[in-house]
Structures are given as C-alpha cells and as structure tokens.
Amino acid sequence: MGKYFGTDGVRGRANEDLTLDMSIHIGQYLGWYYSKQKHARILIGKDTRLSGDMFELGLAAGASSMGAQVYLLGVCPTPSVSYLIQKERFDCGIMVSASHNPYYDNGIKIFNHKGEKMEEEILLAIEEYMDGNSELPLATGDKIGEFINWEDGLEIYMSWLKETVNVDLTGMKIAVDLANGSATSTAVETLDALGATVEAINNSPNGININKKCGSTHPESLQRLMKENDYDIGLAFDGDADRLIAVNSDGQLINGDYILYLESRYLKSVNRLNKNMCVTTVMANLGLYKALDANKIDYIKTAVGDKYVYEEMQKNDYYIGGEQSGHIIFYEFEKTGDGLFTALQVLKVMKETGKTLQELCEGLFIYPQLLENVIVKDKEKALQDEKLLELIKKVEDRLGDEGRILVRPSGTEPMVRVMVEAKTDALCAKYVGRVVDYIKKHDV
C-alpha cells in the first residue's frame, strides 16, 4: 500500500483527509497518462453522499485539463463502472464512494482498462504527482478535453444484468433495503423488469443518510419487515451496491458465507463449479468449511479483502469466491463484487430449484464468532511474542475440530484482531478474553 492509496483506493473524511485538491491531481495524472497519444476516455461514477459532486467534478476537471474526454455516469453501483469500462472500451474508470462508511467519508477507487483495480505502479506514480514530486504539461488548444453526461450507461449495465442472469421473477415478492445509496439507481427497476413485486425501504437519498442505520451493515429494519410481512426474500445493499446481505422469510440474515455455500452447491449440481473450488478469506466461518467438506467441494483461503479473493480467482480461473460481508465475485461474468448481480444469482437458484432460502441453506451451521481488537505499540512484534504464540496454540488444542482461533494484524491500524469461533458464545468469550488479557497485560 502507498501513502494515500490503500487496498480499496483513497478514503477519508471529505475535505479533511480527502480533499478537492487531491481529486484534481488524481484526475490530472490519469488524464495525462492516458492522453499521450489521443484524447483519453475516462468514466466516472459516484454514490449518493453529499461530497460526491465535488469530487466527481474535481476529478473531471483535472482529467479534462490534460486532454481527456470524461464521461459522467452519475449515481451508480461501483460494479457498473467496472463492467462499462470493459464493454465500452474506456481507458480507465473512477468510482467516488466510501462504500459502507458514513456520509462524511468519501473515497476514490480507480479501475484500469480491464475493469480491474488499477496497477500498483500507476497508483504510486499518482502519489508522486499528488505530493508535487513531478510536473505534467497541461493540454492546450484543441487538445483540452470535455465532460459528457452519459445517460445511457446505466441502461446498458441493467440490460446486461437482465440478459446475463435471465430469470423470470414473476410471482416473487421481494423487499429491498437500498441503504439510501447507489442501489437506488438500479435495483428496483431491474427486479421490477424481471417480473418481481418489489417494496423498497431506505430509497430516498439526501446526501447525508447513506448507510445511516440501514443497508447491509444495519439490516434490522429489513429483518423486521420480513418478519411482519409475506416476502420471499429480503435484499440489503451497502452504500455503493457492491455487497449483498440477504434476509429469509423468518428474518434471519443470510450473509456471504451462506451465499457462497448455496451458490457453490448449485453450481456443482449443474456442472459449472469450475475446478470444484470455492474461494474464501481466512475470516469465513468454520461452519462454511465443514459444510463444503460435507458436499465434497474444495476451498481455498486468502487474506482478508476482495482484492485477494479476486487475485486467486483470476490466477486459477475459479468461478465463485467472496467474503462474509456479502462481497461475492462471480468470475465467469465480472471482475468485482456486485450486490445486484449476486441477488439475481440467488433468486435464480431459488426459482430453478423451487426452494426457499431456508431450504437452500440447510446443512450449514454457522459457529458463534467473537472478534475483539486490541491496540498495540507494534503489531508485527506483538505477533512474534513466543508466550503469546504458545497461548494461541493452547487455545487451538482446546478447540480442536469444533472451533478455531485467528489472531492477525489490522491492515491499517496499530492493532491486533483476535477472533474465536466455537460451539457456544460462552466459549468464544472465554478464549478471546484469555488472549486479549495477555496482550493488554504484557503490552506486547
């Protein structure tokens, strides 16, 4: 990771950690880099947060000042940017979003011409320019670029969704929580066009209510709605609509682990689970691995982050992978997580099997899980402490095959994350407490 760009772009409080000046410089570098031989074509999308307009126009102004033709997609899901870059052959694309963060945060995520996260070397070069360590010539005369409001982009994306999944949802009653975010631009229209009866909540963005007690990170309102009414499924998206958490008719949350399980089983049943493999991160629940074992489905564990899941899928041509958070990648079709595409795939499985979500998730027991973060002076040094490693080994031995412990450093903060899965909440609390107490007491 660089100075500004983390694993998921630049992110921070608008006009504090992430400024308009930074967005202009990012736009300028990309405009210059891709306009060396011709007017570059750059696509920009955004979610609904208040600062989105400011950063969108800052990026566009920077890029056009270097010669780029900038296409403004407006409010859209992050995955629509990735798809449209490939479909319409843009040189690169930018999404202005802080995903599931509060409205006062924002972020800038950059995709290359393949719709994948931008290469590290280009991000580092952008950082050099942002810090004033390099100079670039501005475009002049007829080489200056322009903005184009691209109203057709989302229609192209939604048409592709409907053609690719191609499921008749007639007769299905669906409740959706749009998180007052990007999904407001596509979800209801797409589901309705496929024949579903749809009721939406949290679908009135005002710039400051994105993710506010709603969406995939706060699905309580959707759970209540499911319990009180007769819906087949509930769908909760995050702010930029690249994640999905489902809710069954009993109001139970169906997270990414459940979705990976039911999709892997379905793909295997129709002979489309390439290499019989499901890609997870190390944070997937122990229950998922036991359920995949029972169904004779192989799995692999990556580091935490959709970036690492995608890299593993790309390297080995695996078709299904994702995270507990609901960030699911169908590599056969897309290069990033897509909440609406995932929803359509789940709905397709329900339709083709005639089963409810409850029935599709049978055979998967989710072990209780407890995660606690501990602030430390040096996270790498802490995880090399011999007595801490001995304690972790003792907990592993006690848990045996009916639980696990995972102790890892935070990717962005000076802290260690301690996670235990076991048969009961009490056991989780017991063993997490032992490890956390040791770290605090010895200040490792």
N, C-alpha and C positions, 0 to 999 in steps of 0.2 A: 504494500500500500504506500501511496505517496503522501505528500504534505496535506493536500486537500481532498484527493480522490480516495475514498475507501472502497470496499468490495462492491458497494452499490452506488457509486457516484459521489458527488459533493453533497453534503447535507448539513443543515444547521438552522439556527434561528434567523428568520428573514431580517435583513438589514443590520444584523449583529454579526453572526458567524458567516452568513452567506449574504453578500452584498450585490447591489446592482452593478457596480464596477467589475466584480468578479464575473458576472454573467456576460457583460460586454466583451471582456477579454477572452472568455471561452468561445464566444461566438466569433470573435475576430480570428482566433487561431484556426478554428475549423473552417471558416470561410476562406482564409488564405491557403491553408493546406490543400483543400480540395478544389481551389480555383486557379491553380498554377497553369493549367492548360486550357481551361474553359470555365464558363460560369458554373460553379458547383450547384447541385440541387440538394438542399438540406430540408428535412422535415422536422417540425417542432410541434409537440403536443403538450398538454398540461392537465392537471386535475383542477378541482374547484376552489382551492384555497385562495385567500384574498391577495396574496403576493404573487400569484401565478401570472397575472397580466404583466406585472412589472418585469419579472424575469424572462417571460416569453419575448417581450418586446426588446429587452436588453440584449438577449441572445440574437434576435433577428437583426437588430441594428448593427451589432458587431459583425455578424456574418455578411450582411449586405454591404457593409463598408469595405469589405475585402473582395467583393465581386460575386457573392453567392446569391442565387435565386432561392428565397426562403418560402417554403410552403407552411402556412399556419393551419394546423388541423383543429385547433381549439380544444375544448374539453373532450377527453378521450381516455380509454384504458391504455396503460403502458404497453400491453401486448399488441395493440393495434398499430403502434409506431413501429415495433419490430417487424410485424407482418408487412406493412405497407412499404417499408424500405426495400424489402425483397421483391414484392410484387410490382412496384412502380419504379424500381431501379434508382433509388436515391443514393447519393454518395455517402450520406450518414444521416442519423436522426438523433433528436434530443427530446427527452421527456422531463418536464418540470413537475416534480412531485416529491413529497416526503413520505409516500406510501401510507402506512398506518399511524404516522406521527400526528400530533395535534396541529391545528391550523397555523399556529405561529411559526412552525418549522417549514422549511421547504428544501428542495433538493434538485440537482441537475444530473441526470443519468444520460450517458452518451452511448449510442449504438453505431457499429461500423456498417459498411455497405451490405453485409450479410445478415443484418438484424441481430447480431450478437453484441455483447458488451465490448466496448472499444478496447483495443490492444493497449497493454500497459505502457509501451514505449511512447505512444502518442499522448496518453494522459500525462506522463512525466514531462513531455515537451510542452504541453499546455501549461503545466505548473510553472515551468521556467519562464514562460511568457507572462503569466499572471504575476510573477514576482519581479518583473522588469529586467530579467537577465537576458532577454533577447528582444530585437526590434523587427517589426514586419512592415512592409510598404503598404499604404492604403491604396485601394483601387481609385482610379480617376477616369473622367470622361465616360465613354460608353461601357467601361468595364465595371462600373458601380452596379451592385445588384439591386433587387427589389423584393417586396413582400407580396405574397399571393395568398388570399384567404381560400383555402382548399376545402370547399363544402362537400365535395364528392367522396372524400377519403373515407369517412366513417361508413358510408353506404357500401363502398367496395369491401370494407372489412366485414360488415354484417352479412353481406351476401355470401362471402366466403365461408363464414361460420355456418350459415344455414345449408349451404351446398355440401360442405365437408362432413358435418355430422348427420345431416339429412334424417331427422327423426320427426315423426308425426306426434305432436303432443296433445292432440285433440282429446278432451276428457280429463286432462290433468289439471289439478288446482294447485297453484304454486304461490307461496308467499316469498317475497324478496326484501332484504334489507340492503339498501344501496349505499349506506354509510354517508349519505349526502356528498358523494364523491363521483369519481369517473364513471361508475356503472350507471349513473343516471342518464348517460348519453346513449346507452346501447341495450341494456338488459331487458327492460320491459318490451321495447319494440321488437327485439329478436324473439323472445319467448312467445309474445303475442302472435307474431307472424307464423310461428310453427304450430299454432292452434291451442296453446295453453290459456287457461284463465288465470290471470296474474293479479295479485294485490301487492302493492309496494308500500313500504314504510321508509322513513328517512330518505326521501327522494326530493327534497326541496333545499338544495344547497344555497347558502347565503354568504359564503366566503369564510365564515368562522365556525361552522357547525360540522365540518368534515370530521369523521371518526368520533364525534362527541357523543359518548355513551351509546354508540351504535356500531353497526358493521361487524366484521369478523372478529374484532378484538373485544367487542362488547355486545354479544348476541342475545342478551337477556330479554329484550323486548320481542325479538323474533321467537324465542323459545316460548314466551307467554302466549303470543299469537297462535303458535302451533298447538299448544295445549287447549286453547279456548275455541278453536275452530277446526273445520274439517278440510285440511290441506294434505296433499300427498307428500309434499316436501317443502322445506324452507331453505333459502339460499342467502347466505350473508357474505358480502364482498368487503374488501378493505378499500382504503381511500383511492388507490389507483387501479383497482379491479384486477390485480394480477393474482390474487388469492381467493380461495373459496372455503368457507366452513358451512357445511350443510346441517340441517336440523330435521330429525324424523318426526313423524306424526305424534309421537309421545313427548316431543320437546327435548329429546336427547341430542347432544352435539355430536356431529359426525365430522371429526377433524381429518387432517391429511393422512394420518395412519389408517383410518377406516377407508378413506378413498383409495389409497394405494392398494389395500387389501382387496376390496371389491373389484377394482379395475384390473388388477393382476389376475385374479381368478377368472374374470370374464374373458380377458384377452387370451388366457391359456385355453379356455374352453372353446374358443373359435380359432385356435391355432395362429394367434397373432402376437403372442408374447415372445418377442424376438430373443433368442438365446435363453429363454426361460428365466429372465432376470428382472428383478425389481431393484431400483437404486434408491437408497435411503441415506439419511445422515446419521451420525452417531447418537443423535437425540431422539430417534424413533423409539417407540415404546417396545419393551421386551416382548409384550404380547403380540405385536405385529410379527416379530421374527418367529415366535412359536407357531403362529397361525400359518405363516408362509411355509414353514417346515412341514406342517401337517398336510399342506396341499402340494408338497413337493415342488415348491417354487424357490429358486435360488435368489439370493440377495447380496448386495454389497453395501458397505457403509462408507460414506465420505465425511469430510469435515463439515461443520455446520455452515450453511449458506447455499443458496440456489446456484451460485456460480460454480461450486464444486460438484454439485449434482449434475449440472449441465455438462461440465468438462468430462465427467466419467461417461455420460451417455453418448457424447459426441465421439469420444475416443473409441468406444466399443460398439456403437450402434445399438444401444439399449433403447427400448421404446417407452418405458414408464419409469418415472422417478419423481421424488419430491420430498417435501418437508411436512412435519406435523402441523405447521402453521397454515397449511392449505395451499402452499405454493407447489403446484403439481405441473410437471412438464411431460407432454406427450411428444416425444422427439420425432416421431414419424411425421408430425404435422407442424410443430412450432419449435422455436428456439428459446422460449422463455415461458414462465408460468402465465396462465391465462384463466382467470376466475370464471368467465362466462363459457369458455370452451370446456373447462373442467365440468361445469354444471351441465352442459349439454351432453357430455360423455356419460355422466352419472344418470341423467334422465334417459339416455338411450339404453343403458343397461337395464334400468327399471322397466322400460317399455318392452324390450326384446325378451326379457326373462319372465315378465309378468309378476315380479317380486317387489315387495316393499323394501324400503331401506333397512328396516329391522331384519328382514329375512336375508338380504344381501350381506349383512354384517355378522350373521351367525357364525360362530367358530372363532371369533376374535375377542379375547378377554383383554381389556386394557388394564395393565397393572397400575395401581396408585403410584403417583410420582410426586416427589418433592424436590424443588430446586431452591438453593439459597446462595446468595452472592456474598463474598467476604472481601472487603477492601484490604489490600496488602501493599507493602512497600515495593516489592519486586516479584511480580507474578511468576516469572520464569524460575527465579531462585527458589521461590516457595515450593514449586512443584518438583524440586530436586532434593528436598529435605528427606533424609533417609527414614527418620522416625514417622514422618507423615506417610511415606510410601508403605512402611510396614503396617501402619494403622489401616490404610486403604486395602491392603492385601488381606488383613484380618476380616474386614467387613465383607470383602468378596467371598472369602471362605465361608463365613456365616450365612450369607445369602444363597450360595450355591447356585442351583439351576432355577431357583424361584425368586430371583431378583438380581439387581446389578447396581454398581456404583460407578459414576463417571465424574472425575474431577479434572477440570480443564481451565485454561486461562481465558479471560474475556478477550475478544479480538480488538476492542477499542478502549477499554478502561483498565485501571490498575486494580484488578480484582480477580479472584478465583471463583469459579462456579462449581458448586457441589450438588450433584444430583443423585438421588437414590430412587430406585423402583423396587417395590416389594409387594407381598400379597395384601398387606394392610397399610393404612395411613400411619398407624402407630409405629410399625417397623420402619417406615420411611423417616419419620420424625426422629426416632431413636438413633439411627445410623448417621443421618445428616447432622444431627446435633453433636455426635461424638467428633466427627471430622471438623466441623466448624469451630467447636470449642477448642480443639487442639490448635488450629490455625490462629485463632484470636489470642489464646494464652501464650503461645510461643512466638507470636508476631512473625511467622515465617514468610 
